[in-house]
């Protein structure tokens, strides 16, 4: 894995006096089947934060992410993304969305996969190539530009997916359990890589996970959700120093925050989490 040559890069900082880049007020989602997936959710996120959503299966984490991304419409409540409604934010390319699976096109090379959104958005050809080269270098895959997805490991494929999402320079990244299917060693390495990318790009990230250690390691704040109907139980700040390393996971502060998250999940009667 590619490691940062500049370990003292300043972590993105949010301005508490600035307007939030994401604001969800009294947000609810009831599906046509009558299932209440999300109820009265309120959340504000500042520019440059790394927010993790954690909770048991079916608690509405992915539903909340999909509502923010305008993939589905809420039953009630309002959403603002950078001062726009979700549809306006989507049309203005305010965010990139990274799914649980890499969703790469197997017949296109790595380079062509990263260029795909730029083609759809009608970027000039020279700019497409320059952006794709820059993003592949950022995720440490420039030597694999001519490979096809099936020639890469699962972790490398997900790094291509991240490069593709960053190619058009969105303000936010929505990440729906992107490392959930990977082995633990690969997952921990990609956690470290993701923090490096976050520091270097200054993006705002909203990240869905079932793993308490992953949430604590990555986040500036952790949003703990209850079982269906999904509600926000509490929001826990993570004040661990940056940059974080593998040793961060062995500190007393890390274990203390993990305990707080675990207790909040138990308070909300959610036990289906990864230890």
Backbone bond lengths (Angstrom), bond angles and torsions (degrees), N, CA, C in turn:
res aa  C-N    CA-C-N  psi(-1)  N-CA   C-N-CA  omega(-1)  CA-C   N-CA-C  phi
1 X - - - 1.448 - - 1.526 111.30 -
2 X 1.280 114.17 142.60 1.456 119.62 -179.82 1.525 109.61 -74.70
3 X 1.318 117.95 128.44 1.447 121.75 179.18 1.527 110.08 -108.51
4 X 1.331 115.02 153.88 1.457 119.62 -178.32 1.521 110.60 -69.77
5 X 1.329 115.89 136.87 1.461 120.91 174.67 1.522 111.85 -84.25
6 X 1.323 116.33 -5.84 1.455 120.62 -176.83 1.531 109.22 -126.48
7 X 1.340 117.67 81.19 1.449 121.08 -172.22 1.516 114.86 -67.28
8 X 1.314 117.62 -11.41 1.454 119.37 -178.05 1.525 112.48 -107.30
9 X 1.333 116.65 27.20 1.460 120.10 174.79 1.513 109.56 -58.47
10 X 1.309 117.45 135.83 1.454 120.84 -178.94 1.523 110.74 -69.59
11 X 1.320 116.30 132.09 1.453 121.94 178.37 1.520 109.81 -70.70
12 X 1.353 118.51 141.18 1.458 120.16 175.77 1.520 110.42 -55.90
13 X 1.296 115.70 135.93 1.450 121.07 -179.77 1.526 109.73 -117.89
14 X 1.325 115.60 140.09 1.453 120.04 177.20 1.523 109.89 -93.40
15 X 1.313 115.81 149.60 1.459 122.20 177.78 1.521 108.34 -100.48
16 X 1.350 118.34 110.15 1.454 120.15 -174.44 1.522 112.91 -63.15
17 X 1.348 118.14 -20.02 1.456 120.72 -179.87 1.526 112.28 -87.39
18 X 1.327 117.02 -12.96 1.459 120.70 -178.24 1.520 110.13 -79.74
19 X 1.331 115.72 157.22 1.457 120.26 176.14 1.526 109.01 -65.88
20 X 1.326 117.41 141.30 1.468 119.25 -179.82 1.522 111.08 -65.33
21 X 1.330 116.21 146.28 1.462 119.46 177.43 1.527 110.26 -78.13
22 X 1.341 116.47 -25.66 1.467 121.74 174.97 1.520 108.54 -129.07
23 X 1.315 116.06 131.20 1.461 121.14 177.14 1.519 108.77 -138.79
24 X 1.328 116.44 120.35 1.463 122.20 175.40 1.523 107.71 -119.82
25 X 1.333 116.10 126.18 1.452 121.02 -176.36 1.519 110.50 -124.69
26 X 1.359 115.68 124.10 1.475 122.56 175.94 1.529 111.61 50.32
27 X 1.322 115.90 45.20 1.458 121.70 -172.60 1.535 110.76 -83.10
28 X 1.330 115.78 128.38 1.458 121.52 177.39 1.520 109.86 -135.16
29 X 1.345 114.86 150.77 1.456 120.80 177.45 1.521 109.56 -140.91
30 X 1.340 115.20 116.86 1.462 122.21 175.77 1.524 107.19 -118.99
31 X 1.331 116.68 120.80 1.454 120.58 -179.44 1.529 110.82 -78.08
32 X 1.332 116.68 165.39 1.456 121.41 -176.57 1.526 112.39 -60.57
33 X 1.322 117.13 -23.87 1.462 121.21 177.86 1.522 112.47 -73.95
34 X 1.350 116.29 -9.24 1.454 121.24 -176.55 1.515 113.39 96.16
35 X 1.315 117.37 -3.99 1.470 121.49 179.25 1.524 110.45 -69.21
36 X 1.328 116.04 125.27 1.468 121.55 176.79 1.531 107.38 -89.57
37 X 1.317 116.45 102.27 1.464 120.96 -176.11 1.527 112.69 -85.56
38 X 1.323 116.61 -28.04 1.465 121.67 -175.98 1.527 108.27 -151.84
39 X 1.324 116.49 138.33 1.458 119.69 -176.26 1.519 111.30 -138.65
40 X 1.328 115.58 121.49 1.473 123.28 171.01 1.531 113.04 51.12
41 X 1.317 116.45 47.43 1.467 120.79 179.40 1.522 110.57 -83.22
42 X 1.321 116.10 132.96 1.459 122.72 176.29 1.523 108.82 -127.68
43 X 1.323 116.12 126.78 1.461 120.10 -176.68 1.515 110.02 -155.96
44 X 1.334 115.91 135.54 1.461 121.59 173.31 1.525 108.43 -125.82
45 X 1.328 115.31 136.90 1.462 122.04 -176.96 1.519 108.92 -128.50
46 X 1.324 116.49 129.95 1.456 121.66 -179.41 1.524 110.99 -89.12
47 X 1.324 115.41 157.65 1.458 121.54 176.91 1.526 110.45 -56.25
48 X 1.335 116.32 131.90 1.456 121.05 175.22 1.507 115.19 88.89
49 X 1.337 118.94 -0.25 1.454 120.34 178.21 1.529 111.17 -77.97
50 X 1.334 114.84 158.88 1.456 122.29 170.08 1.524 105.87 -118.90
51 X 1.322 116.50 105.70 1.457 123.08 -175.16 1.516 109.94 -107.49
52 X 1.326 116.81 128.37 1.462 120.96 173.48 1.519 109.62 -107.13
53 X 1.339 115.76 137.76 1.461 122.83 173.07 1.516 107.26 -103.75
54 X 1.335 117.44 122.68 1.457 121.01 -178.44 1.515 109.95 -132.53
55 X 1.330 115.53 147.68 1.456 121.35 179.69 1.510 109.23 168.43
56 X 1.335 117.46 173.01 1.461 120.59 -178.66 1.517 111.75 -67.98
57 X 1.320 116.59 163.83 1.459 121.62 178.52 1.524 110.01 -57.42
58 X 1.327 115.82 135.89 1.458 121.03 178.20 1.514 115.11 82.57
59 X 1.342 117.57 12.32 1.470 119.34 -176.23 1.526 113.20 -87.70
60 X 1.329 118.24 -3.56 1.459 119.92 176.11 1.514 115.32 103.45
61 X 1.350 117.46 10.11 1.468 119.87 -179.58 1.528 111.30 -61.08
62 X 1.330 115.83 -53.36 1.462 120.53 -179.47 1.522 110.48 -67.69
63 X 1.332 117.34 -35.21 1.468 120.52 176.73 1.517 110.29 -59.73
64 X 1.327 117.16 -45.08 1.460 120.52 178.01 1.522 111.06 -60.72
65 X 1.328 116.82 -42.99 1.458 120.57 179.31 1.533 110.71 -63.31
66 X 1.318 116.57 -43.09 1.460 121.12 -179.36 1.523 111.72 -66.88
67 X 1.315 117.53 -33.33 1.471 120.94 175.59 1.529 110.64 -66.09
68 X 1.327 116.46 -44.41 1.467 120.28 179.01 1.523 110.88 -61.90
69 X 1.341 115.81 -34.67 1.468 121.07 -176.79 1.523 113.40 -86.44
70 X 1.329 117.81 1.53 1.465 122.06 -179.90 1.530 112.40 65.23
71 X 1.322 116.51 27.82 1.460 119.92 174.62 1.527 110.41 -83.30
72 X 1.340 116.69 -25.76 1.454 123.54 171.35 1.523 108.20 -138.76
73 X 1.327 116.41 161.34 1.460 121.61 -178.22 1.529 109.99 -104.27
74 X 1.333 117.77 139.69 1.470 119.64 -179.12 1.526 112.04 -72.17
75 X 1.313 114.82 152.64 1.461 120.88 173.26 1.521 110.42 -74.26
76 X 1.325 115.84 -36.09 1.461 121.00 179.73 1.521 108.64 -152.13
77 X 1.339 115.54 158.91 1.452 121.13 177.22 1.520 113.18 98.05
78 X 1.312 115.50 175.46 1.464 121.61 -177.36 1.519 111.17 -129.28
79 X 1.340 114.77 151.82 1.458 122.47 177.96 1.521 108.88 -132.90
80 X 1.323 115.94 136.34 1.458 121.92 172.72 1.523 108.15 -127.08
81 X 1.332 115.95 129.48 1.464 122.72 176.39 1.526 107.21 -119.04
82 X 1.309 116.49 105.28 1.460 119.62 -176.92 1.518 112.73 58.80
83 X 1.324 116.76 37.22 1.461 121.35 179.08 1.513 114.54 81.81
84 X 1.335 117.91 4.82 1.461 122.49 -179.48 1.519 109.60 -119.82
85 X 1.327 116.66 159.82 1.452 118.36 172.78 1.535 108.19 -76.22
86 X 1.339 117.97 164.97 1.472 119.60 -174.37 1.528 113.93 -57.31
87 X 1.322 118.50 -37.84 1.461 120.32 179.95 1.523 110.97 -64.97
88 X 1.330 116.28 -43.83 1.468 120.22 178.06 1.529 110.50 -64.35
89 X 1.336 116.32 -39.84 1.470 119.91 179.40 1.520 110.82 -64.73
90 X 1.335 116.84 -40.33 1.464 120.54 178.42 1.524 110.60 -63.05
91 X 1.322 117.07 -45.49 1.458 120.96 -178.27 1.525 112.24 -68.32
92 X 1.324 116.88 -25.34 1.471 120.21 179.01 1.527 112.15 -92.74
93 X 1.352 116.39 7.96 1.471 122.58 175.94 1.526 112.06 61.55
94 X 1.327 115.76 43.10 1.460 120.48 -175.71 1.526 112.71 -76.33
95 X 1.336 117.69 -18.60 1.460 119.19 -174.58 1.522 111.37 -143.84
96 X 1.334 114.40 157.76 1.452 122.14 169.43 1.517 108.13 -113.81
97 X 1.339 117.17 145.83 1.465 121.83 -175.85 1.529 108.54 -119.69
98 X 1.335 115.92 126.79 1.460 121.68 -179.97 1.525 108.12 -117.09
99 X 1.326 116.13 119.30 1.454 122.09 -173.98 1.532 111.19 -86.67
100 X 1.343 115.06 175.87 1.464 120.54 179.87 1.527 111.24 -62.02
101 X 1.322 116.74 -39.03 1.468 122.19 175.03 1.529 108.69 -101.92
102 X 1.331 118.25 152.12 1.467 120.31 -176.30 1.525 114.88 -61.74
103 X 1.356 118.41 -26.53 1.473 123.30 179.08 1.525 112.48 51.35
104 X 1.319 115.49 44.71 1.466 120.34 177.26 1.521 109.72 -89.75
105 X 1.317 116.45 154.01 1.459 121.80 177.32 1.529 108.53 -85.55
106 X 1.326 115.96 115.06 1.452 121.39 -172.07 1.529 113.26 -64.30
107 X 1.335 117.52 -26.00 1.465 121.02 -177.51 1.535 112.89 -87.55
108 X 1.331 116.56 -2.71 1.468 120.70 177.71 1.521 108.77 -107.75
109 X 1.325 116.19 144.86 1.451 119.98 176.47 1.527 110.03 -66.38
110 X 1.325 115.34 168.53 1.462 120.82 175.55 1.531 110.02 -55.43
111 X 1.321 116.57 -46.01 1.467 121.15 -179.53 1.527 110.63 -61.36
112 X 1.324 116.95 -43.98 1.467 120.92 -179.00 1.523 111.50 -68.52
113 X 1.332 117.92 -32.31 1.459 120.71 176.12 1.523 111.57 -64.94
114 X 1.322 116.43 -42.70 1.464 120.15 179.72 1.527 110.90 -66.83
115 X 1.325 116.43 -33.31 1.473 120.29 -179.90 1.529 113.50 -76.20
116 X 1.348 117.36 -15.63 1.463 120.75 -171.67 1.528 114.07 -53.13
117 X 1.338 120.74 -52.65 1.467 118.50 -179.64 1.527 113.08 -62.23
118 X 1.326 116.28 -29.61 1.460 120.04 178.80 1.525 110.94 -69.89
119 X 1.337 115.94 -34.25 1.464 120.38 174.70 1.522 110.46 -65.87
120 X 1.323 116.08 -45.80 1.474 120.98 179.98 1.524 110.84 -61.04
121 X 1.325 116.45 -35.38 1.464 121.47 -178.37 1.525 112.44 -88.31
122 X 1.342 116.85 4.28 1.469 122.60 175.43 1.525 114.06 61.80
123 X 1.338 115.62 38.03 1.461 118.63 171.58 1.525 108.60 -67.81
124 X 1.325 118.71 147.95 1.466 120.57 175.54 1.527 110.55 -58.54
125 X 1.331 116.31 147.77 1.455 120.55 -173.53 1.524 112.82 -58.09
126 X 1.316 117.50 -41.97 1.466 120.22 -179.42 1.522 110.98 -63.35
127 X 1.327 116.56 -38.73 1.455 120.06 179.93 1.529 110.94 -70.48
128 X 1.328 116.81 -36.36 1.464 120.21 176.54 1.533 110.05 -56.51
129 X 1.324 115.60 -49.38 1.460 120.53 -177.56 1.525 111.21 -64.11
130 X 1.326 116.45 -42.48 1.464 120.20 -178.56 1.531 110.89 -64.58
131 X 1.330 116.41 -43.06 1.463 119.99 179.94 1.531 111.08 -66.44
132 X 1.326 116.85 -43.18 1.455 120.51 -179.37 1.531 110.75 -62.59
133 X 1.319 116.79 -42.72 1.463 120.63 177.48 1.523 111.22 -61.23
134 X 1.324 116.31 -43.06 1.461 121.17 -178.94 1.527 110.97 -64.31
135 X 1.333 117.11 -43.97 1.462 120.53 -177.55 1.525 111.89 -69.36
136 X 1.327 117.70 -38.59 1.460 119.83 177.50 1.531 110.82 -65.49
137 X 1.315 116.76 -36.64 1.462 119.92 175.54 1.527 110.44 -65.86
138 X 1.322 116.62 -38.16 1.456 121.40 -179.24 1.526 111.71 -61.80
139 X 1.335 117.02 -37.51 1.473 120.20 -179.65 1.531 112.04 -96.04
140 X 1.339 116.62 6.84 1.457 121.11 174.44 1.513 115.23 74.29
141 X 1.336 117.50 28.89 1.464 120.81 -177.69 1.534 113.07 -121.30
142 X 1.313 117.98 21.09 1.461 120.52 -177.01 1.540 111.80 -61.51
143 X 1.335 117.46 -27.83 1.462 120.57 179.78 1.530 112.70 -77.39
144 X 1.321 116.79 -7.42 1.462 121.08 -177.62 1.525 112.13 -111.92
145 X 1.322 117.00 16.91 1.465 121.53 -175.37 1.524 112.76 -58.66
146 X 1.339 117.61 -34.04 1.461 120.92 -176.56 1.531 113.35 -91.50
147 X 1.329 116.00 -2.29 1.467 119.41 177.59 1.527 110.67 -76.49
148 X 1.327 114.85 164.90 1.459 120.99 174.07 1.532 108.46 -104.32
149 X 1.325 117.96 155.56 1.462 120.22 -176.77 1.521 114.28 -52.88
150 X 1.325 117.20 -38.18 1.466 119.97 -177.92 1.524 112.78 -67.94
151 X 1.330 117.07 -11.49 1.462 121.31 177.42 1.537 112.24 -91.51
152 X 1.326 117.28 -0.07 1.457 122.36 -176.49 1.523 111.10 -110.19
153 X 1.322 115.85 157.44 1.462 121.18 172.84 1.524 109.82 -72.07
154 X 1.335 116.09 167.19 1.463 120.13 179.00 1.520 112.50 -60.08
155 X 1.334 116.41 -41.00 1.462 119.67 179.13 1.517 112.53 -65.38
156 X 1.328 116.59 -39.40 1.466 120.57 178.72 1.525 110.43 -67.36
157 X 1.328 116.96 -38.57 1.462 119.92 177.22 1.527 110.83 -61.04
158 X 1.327 116.45 -40.73 1.463 118.42 -179.57 1.523 111.17 -69.36
159 X 1.331 118.17 -30.45 1.466 121.00 174.78 1.531 110.69 -67.49
160 X 1.340 117.03 -35.32 1.468 120.08 173.95 1.529 109.66 -63.05
161 X 1.339 116.34 -41.56 1.460 121.01 178.42 1.521 111.64 -60.67
162 X 1.329 116.25 -39.80 1.465 120.51 177.64 1.529 110.57 -66.60
163 X 1.337 116.68 -42.88 1.469 120.60 177.80 1.524 110.67 -60.13
164 X 1.316 116.97 -41.46 1.465 121.40 178.84 1.522 110.83 -62.76
165 X 1.341 116.85 -42.40 1.462 120.66 -179.44 1.524 112.04 -66.99
166 X 1.339 116.81 -29.26 1.469 120.84 -179.58 1.525 113.07 -86.01
167 X 1.329 117.11 -12.29 1.466 120.85 -169.80 1.518 113.67 -58.89
168 X 1.330 117.11 -36.14 1.469 118.84 -177.80 1.532 112.57 -97.03
169 X 1.350 116.17 13.69 1.459 123.87 172.12 1.528 113.28 59.41
170 X 1.335 117.93 56.93 1.469 120.27 177.87 1.518 111.27 -74.10
171 X 1.337 116.26 161.02 1.456 120.89 176.56 1.527 111.71 -73.46
172 X 1.335 115.76 -35.18 1.456 121.26 -174.29 1.515 111.53 -125.85
173 X 1.344 114.98 155.24 1.450 121.93 169.43 1.521 108.09 -120.82
174 X 1.331 116.48 124.91 1.452 122.28 172.02 1.524 107.01 -100.45
175 X 1.345 117.35 123.27 1.461 121.10 -174.09 1.523 109.35 -126.73
176 X 1.336 116.62 114.40 1.458 122.35 -175.17 1.530 110.80 -101.76
177 X 1.336 116.43 90.74 1.467 122.83 -178.71 1.527 112.44 46.44
178 X 1.324 118.21 54.16 1.467 119.83 -173.87 1.524 114.66 -67.25
179 X 1.341 117.60 -19.40 1.462 120.00 -176.70 1.528 112.45 -112.86
180 X 1.321 117.06 8.98 1.454 121.25 -172.86 1.517 114.90 -62.40
181 X 1.333 117.65 -29.24 1.468 120.86 -176.22 1.528 112.95 -92.87
182 X 1.324 117.56 1.76 1.462 121.06 -174.94 1.519 111.58 -94.01
183 X 1.324 116.39 157.36 1.459 120.16 175.98 1.524 109.77 -67.30
184 X 1.329 116.57 160.36 1.456 122.01 -171.29 1.530 112.71 -62.28
185 X 1.333 117.59 -39.40 1.469 119.89 -179.21 1.522 110.50 -65.63
186 X 1.331 117.05 -46.85 1.467 120.70 178.19 1.515 110.33 -62.29
187 X 1.311 116.04 -40.64 1.466 120.90 -178.48 1.524 111.20 -62.02
188 X 1.324 117.32 -45.38 1.462 120.19 -179.67 1.525 111.14 -65.16
189 X 1.322 117.12 -38.79 1.471 119.80 176.77 1.515 111.59 -64.19
190 X 1.333 117.08 -40.18 1.464 120.52 179.24 1.526 111.49 -70.74
191 X 1.321 117.26 -30.93 1.468 119.46 172.47 1.523 110.53 -58.48
192 X 1.326 115.86 -44.69 1.461 120.95 179.60 1.530 110.61 -64.62
193 X 1.337 116.70 -42.46 1.460 121.48 178.15 1.523 111.37 -62.78
194 X 1.343 116.22 -40.62 1.462 119.76 -178.69 1.518 111.17 -64.75
195 X 1.323 117.45 -39.46 1.464 119.98 177.05 1.528 110.93 -63.93
196 X 1.328 116.33 -38.04 1.468 118.74 176.60 1.524 110.74 -62.51
197 X 1.316 117.13 -45.67 1.462 121.10 178.92 1.523 111.04 -61.84
198 X 1.312 116.21 -40.38 1.476 120.70 178.96 1.531 110.35 -62.45
199 X 1.333 116.93 -44.19 1.461 119.44 179.26 1.524 111.17 -64.47
200 X 1.336 116.39 -41.33 1.459 119.77 -173.55 1.527 112.85 -77.22
201 X 1.312 117.78 -27.68 1.470 120.06 -177.43 1.525 113.40 -99.93
202 X 1.338 117.71 -23.22 1.457 120.66 -178.85 1.523 113.92 71.49
203 X 1.341 117.77 17.91 1.452 120.66 -179.08 1.530 111.22 -71.50
204 X 1.322 115.02 157.40 1.458 121.34 169.05 1.525 107.12 -91.06
205 X 1.332 117.54 129.79 1.455 121.27 -175.89 1.530 110.08 -122.18
206 X 1.336 115.74 133.64 1.461 122.46 172.00 1.525 106.40 -118.70
207 X 1.323 116.03 119.63 1.457 123.11 -163.99 1.524 109.81 -126.65
208 X 1.326 117.06 123.19 1.465 121.96 177.60 1.526 109.39 -93.19
209 X 1.346 116.68 133.77 1.460 120.78 178.89 1.524 110.00 -151.89
210 X 1.344 115.94 157.46 1.458 122.57 169.91 1.525 111.20 -102.99
211 X 1.318 117.23 -4.50 1.456 122.00 -171.03 1.526 111.69 -99.23
212 X 1.330 116.48 120.95 1.463 120.18 177.37 1.534 111.37 -63.29
213 X 1.362 119.87 -49.64 1.469 119.01 179.95 1.533 112.68 -58.73
214 X 1.333 117.30 -39.53 1.456 120.30 179.21 1.519 110.80 -63.16
215 X 1.333 117.05 -44.85 1.460 120.92 179.99 1.526 111.43 -61.51
216 X 1.329 116.80 -44.05 1.468 120.16 -178.70 1.521 110.56 -66.99
217 X 1.326 116.96 -42.11 1.464 120.62 -177.51 1.527 112.37 -64.27
218 X 1.331 117.22 -38.78 1.462 120.93 -171.94 1.532 114.46 -87.42
219 X 1.306 118.27 -31.92 1.466 120.80 -156.67 1.520 115.26 -91.84
220 X 1.330 113.33 158.30 1.467 120.90 162.53 1.523 109.69 -93.13
221 X 1.355 116.41 -29.86 1.472 122.22 172.77 1.523 108.71 -146.35
222 X 1.334 115.89 149.50 1.458 122.36 179.20 1.525 108.92 -118.17
223 X 1.326 116.48 123.77 1.462 122.66 177.58 1.527 107.46 -94.70
224 X 1.331 117.03 112.52 1.464 123.01 -178.69 1.531 108.71 -94.29
225 X 1.347 115.60 125.00 1.456 120.71 -176.30 1.530 110.69 -113.15
226 X 1.340 115.84 152.64 1.454 122.71 -178.83 1.527 110.09 -92.77
227 X 1.353 117.15 165.59 1.465 119.41 174.03 1.521 111.17 -61.10
228 X 1.351 115.61 165.76 1.461 121.70 -179.34 1.519 111.02 -53.49
229 X 1.363 119.25 135.47 1.464 123.61 -1.05 1.522 111.24 -73.59
230 X 1.337 115.69 129.52 1.450 121.59 -173.07 1.523 112.88 -60.76
231 X 1.318 114.80 125.29 1.458 121.61 174.30 1.522 108.49 -131.54
232 X 1.310 116.70 158.48 1.458 120.74 175.14 1.527 107.92 -85.55
233 X 1.330 116.17 110.37 1.460 121.94 -178.07 1.527 110.46 -71.88
234 X 1.344 115.80 -48.63 1.455 120.53 -179.81 1.519 108.86 -164.83
235 X 1.324 116.86 166.03 1.459 122.85 174.88 1.524 107.35 -123.35
236 X 1.335 115.72 121.30 1.468 121.40 -173.40 1.526 110.05 -108.68
237 X 1.328 118.59 121.19 1.470 120.48 176.66 1.521 111.42 -72.45
238 X 1.332 115.85 146.43 1.468 121.77 178.08 1.524 107.38 -119.82
239 X 1.318 115.82 101.83 1.463 120.86 -174.38 1.521 113.12 -100.79
240 X 1.324 116.25 32.93 1.463 119.90 176.77 1.530 109.49 -71.25
241 X 1.323 118.23 143.73 1.468 120.69 -178.29 1.522 112.34 -66.29
242 X 1.336 114.56 154.02 1.464 123.08 175.53 1.524 108.92 -113.14
243 X 1.334 117.91 152.49 1.457 126.77 -5.96 1.509 111.20 -73.96
244 X 1.328 117.04 148.22 1.456 122.30 179.54 1.525 109.91 -88.52
245 X 1.313 115.09 148.82 1.461 121.74 -178.50 1.526 108.27 -131.42
246 X 1.329 116.42 178.25 1.462 119.72 176.08 1.527 110.83 -58.20
247 X 1.322 117.14 -31.98 1.470 120.51 -179.69 1.523 111.59 -67.17
248 X 1.323 117.63 -23.69 1.463 120.93 179.16 1.522 110.80 -56.33
249 X 1.329 116.68 -35.57 1.468 121.56 -177.34 1.531 112.73 -68.27
250 X 1.337 116.98 -12.60 1.464 120.42 -177.23 1.524 112.51 -102.11
251 X 1.322 117.86 3.79 1.461 120.26 -176.31 1.520 112.00 -85.25
252 X 1.321 115.35 157.29 1.469 120.85 178.04 1.525 110.76 -64.13
253 X 1.333 116.26 -35.41 1.463 120.09 -179.76 1.526 111.06 -64.23
254 X 1.338 116.07 -39.67 1.465 120.60 178.65 1.532 109.95 -61.54
255 X 1.330 117.07 -47.75 1.461 120.86 -178.33 1.526 111.21 -65.76
256 X 1.321 117.02 -33.94 1.463 120.27 179.04 1.532 111.30 -65.20
257 X 1.328 116.43 -44.05 1.463 119.86 178.84 1.521 110.76 -67.65
258 X 1.340 116.77 -40.65 1.471 120.23 177.29 1.521 110.85 -59.67
259 X 1.328 116.78 -38.00 1.466 120.69 177.33 1.521 111.14 -65.00
260 X 1.333 116.82 -41.24 1.467 120.65 177.75 1.529 110.97 -60.67
261 X 1.333 116.31 -42.29 1.468 120.37 179.48 1.524 110.05 -65.05
262 X 1.327 116.47 -44.95 1.469 121.06 -178.86 1.531 110.53 -61.53
263 X 1.331 117.11 -41.85 1.459 120.34 179.54 1.522 111.36 -66.82
264 X 1.339 117.12 -36.94 1.465 120.29 177.72 1.527 110.82 -65.88
265 X 1.330 116.69 -37.70 1.465 120.47 177.26 1.533 110.71 -65.90
266 X 1.310 116.04 -41.35 1.460 119.45 178.78 1.521 111.36 -67.08
267 X 1.308 116.41 -37.03 1.469 120.34 178.04 1.518 109.89 -61.23
268 X 1.361 116.21 -37.01 1.456 120.44 177.91 1.500 113.32 -86.87
269 X 1.359 117.39 8.91 1.465 124.03 178.79 1.526 111.50 64.81
270 X 1.326 117.72 35.31 1.462 120.83 176.10 1.515 109.73 -112.58
271 X 1.329 115.96 119.63 1.459 120.03 -177.02 1.516 113.49 -118.83
272 X 1.340 118.95 -9.09 1.456 120.86 -174.30 1.517 111.11 -83.90
273 X 1.311 116.22 69.12 1.457 121.65 -179.46 1.510 109.65 -127.30
274 X 1.316 116.01 155.80 1.455 121.58 -179.22 1.519 109.74 -85.45
275 X 1.298 116.40 127.71 1.459 120.81 176.73 1.515 109.99 -80.85
